[in-house]
C-alpha cells in the first residue's frame, strides 16, 4: 500500500472517529448553544443543560453587572414558552441568592408533555422595559 493511500485511510478513520460522538450527540438531542442578552448594564447568559429529559428541563443562568444588585427572584420573573404558546413556570432555582453583581445557578421547569419544535425562555427583570427572550430550535 502506498503512502497516499495509507494517509487517505488514516484521514477517513480520524474523520469517522470524530463524527461518531457528534452523531450520538445529535441523536440524543445534542447540546443547544448558549444565548446571551445585554440590556440596561446587565448581561444574562442562558445555556440549556437538559432539554431532552422527560421530567424537568434545566437551564444554567449566569448574570453579571456593575450597575445594580441582582435582586430578582427568577422563579417569579422567568417563564418557558413552547412553539404552541404553552407556558411553564419555573419549578425551582438552585444557585446564588439574590443580591450582588454576579449570580449563577440552574433554573428548572417541568418538561413539556408534548414534543416541541422550538421554545423560548423569557426573563422580565425588575425595572427593565422589555423582557429578555432566549430562543432555541430543537434539532
N, C-alpha and C positions, 0 to 999 in steps of 0.2 A: 504494500500500500504506500502510495507516495505521500509526501509531506502535506500537500494542499488538501488531499482527501482526508487525512487524519485531522487536519485543522478544521475542516468543514464538519466532520463528525463530532469533534470536541465542542465546537461552537453550537451545533444543534443540541447536544446533550446539555450544555450550560443553559441555553435558552429554555429548554423543556424543564429543567430543574427549577429555574426561576419562575416559570409560568405556573407550575403546579400549585404553589401556595397562593398565588394571585387568583387562580381559578377556584380553589377551595374557598377563599375569602368571598369571592363574588357569589358563589353558590350558597354560602351560609349567610348572606345578607351583606357581608362586607362592612368595612368601616366607612362611615359617612364623614365628610370633611367638616372641620370646624367653621363656624360663621362668626363674624365679629361686627360690632356696631360701636361707632364713636359718636357720641352726642352729648352736648352740654358738659364737656370736660370729663365724661365717664366712658371708659372703654369696657365693653362686655364681650366676652368670647364664650361661645356655647359649642360644645362638642358632644354629639350623640355617643353614648357609651354602649348602650344595648337596646336597639330598637327592633330586634328580631325576637325578643323574649315574649312569651305568651302572657305573663302575669303583669310585669311592670316594665316601663321604658325609663331609662336613666340618661340624664344629660349632665355633663360636667360644665359648671358655670364658673368663670373667673371674671371678677370685676376689679378695676383699678381706676383710681382718680387721685388728683391732688387738689380738688376743688371743695368737696364737701364729704361728710361722713356717709358711708354706705349703710343706711339705716333701714332700707326696705325689707319687709318680710316677703320673700319670694313665693311662699305658699299662698299669698294673697294677691300678688301683683303679676303672676305668670299664669298663662293658660296655653294648653296644647290644642291645636285645631287641625283636623284632618281634611282631606280633599273633598269630603262630603259635607263639610261645615259642622261636624260634630265637635263639641268642645269638651276638654278634660281638664279638671282642676288638679293641681299637684297633690300627691299623697303625702310627701314629706320633703324636707330639706335636711341634708346631712352635711354639715360643714361649719364654716366660721359663723359666729354670732353676728348680729347687726352691729355696725359701727366700724370706725377706722377707714383707711383708704385702700385697703386690699381685702377682698373676700373671695373664698374659693370653696366649692362644695359640689354635691350631687343633688339634683332636683329629680324626684321620682314621680311618675304618672302611671295610672292604670293603663295597660296596653289596650289599644282599640280592639273591639271584639270582632271586627271585620278587617280584612286585608285592605290597606290603603296604598294609593299610588304616590301620594305626596302628603306632606304635613308641614306645619309651621309652629314654632314656639314664639309666643308673644309675651313681652315683658313691658309693663307700663310703670315706670319708676315715678315715685312721688316728685312733683314739681316739673316733670317732663311734659312738654306739649303734645308729643305723639308717642305711640308705643313703638318699641323696637320689635322688628319682625325678622326671625331667623327661619329660612325656608330650606327644605330638602325634598328631593325626589327619590323614591325607593328604586333600587337597582333591579 
